[in-house]
Amino acid sequence: MITKSYIPNILTLANLVFGYLALLQDNLRMSVAFVFAAMFFDIFDGLIARALHTSGEFGKQLDSLCDMVSFGIVPGFIYTKLGSNESLSVMAGLIFAGGAALRLAKFNVLEAKDHFLGLATPAGTMVLLGIFLAYEANVPTITNIFSNDVVYICIPLFLSSLMLSNIKMFSLKGGFFKFKENPGPILVVIIFLIALMINVDFSLLVGSLAYIFIALVLNLLKR
C-alpha cells in the first residue's frame, strides 16, 4: 500500500527517470525537454513533501542522488558530445558533473534559508540547457564556442566555481512582491521575457546568465 509519505519519493524517482531518458536521445532538443521534465518533478516533489509534512532525511538524500544524475551527469554528458576535442570534452563533462556532486553534498549539510550559498545545481544546468538550445538553433555566437577549446573548457569551470562558492544567490521562489528588498527575481523575469520576444532560441541562455549576473551585482552592492 502506498502511503502519503511515499508520494514525494515517487515524484523524485520520476526526476531520475526523465534524466535517464535525456541520456538516450539523439536529438538535442529532446534531451533538453526531458531535463526540463526532470526539473519540473524536482520542484514538484519538494512542494508535495512540504504540503504533506513528509520531509525526511531519506527523501533529502534520494532527492540529491536524483539531482546528481539529472542536473550533473546528464548535462555534463550532453556537453561532452558538442566538443571538438574528445579528451577535452570528457574533461569538461567531468568538471561540471564533479562540481554538481560537490555542490549537492555541500547543500545537504547547509541549513535551509531563503537564498542559496553558491549557484544551485539546477541553475547551473539551466545555463547549459540555454547553450544547447542556442547551439541547436545555430546561433553563431554559441556555435563558435565549441570551436574554441579555451572558451569551451572555461564554461564548466566557471559554473562549477560558482556552485562551490559562498556567494549568496537569490531564490526565484520568492521576492516577486518585495522588489525593494529582493529585486532579483522580477528583474530576471523581465529580462527573460524581453529576450523571449527578441529571440526564442537565445532566451533561456540570456535569462539564466541574467540570474547569475544580477546575483553577483546585488552581492557587490550589499557589500
Secondary structure, 3 states (H helix, E strand, C coil): CCCHHHHHHHHHHHHHHHHHHHHCCCCHHHHHHHHHHHHHHHHHHHHHHHHHCCCCHHHHHHHHHHHHHHHHHHHHHHHHCCCCCHHHHHHHHHHHHHHHHHHHHHHHCCCCCCEEECCCHHHHHHHHHHHHHHHHCCCHHHHHHCCCHHHHHHHHHHHHHHHCCCCEEECCCCCCCCCCCCCHHHHHHHHHHHHHHHCHHHHHHHHHHHHHHHHHHHHHHHC
